[in-house]
């Protein structure tokens, strides 16, 4: 079975949303259902790519928060834009099914499996 790749935003999806300027003075609060979901897909061998609009200068702090809270992931992409995110992928004409799937979650509501 081919493995999936999950592109997952950090703030408001994995951690309760907070403003950039408060990151170093406040602790990250994990959204339990998101951590459970990520651990499940990680254990199944799928790839997790975390994405965030956090600027590159917060990379060390972001990695600290992720590791401190035992958030499983394979890659981290920093500094993406805050506007809508688009995933564009090709579809194999010989294999049915969508190859690009988008899931919107309510801010701080967590990922539900």
Secondary structure, DSSP 4 states (H G I P E B T S, - for coil): -PPPEEEEESBTTTB----GGGTTTS---B-HHHHHHHHHHHHTT-EEEEE--S-GGGHHHHHHHHHHTT---SEEE----SS---------TTS-S-S-------TTS----
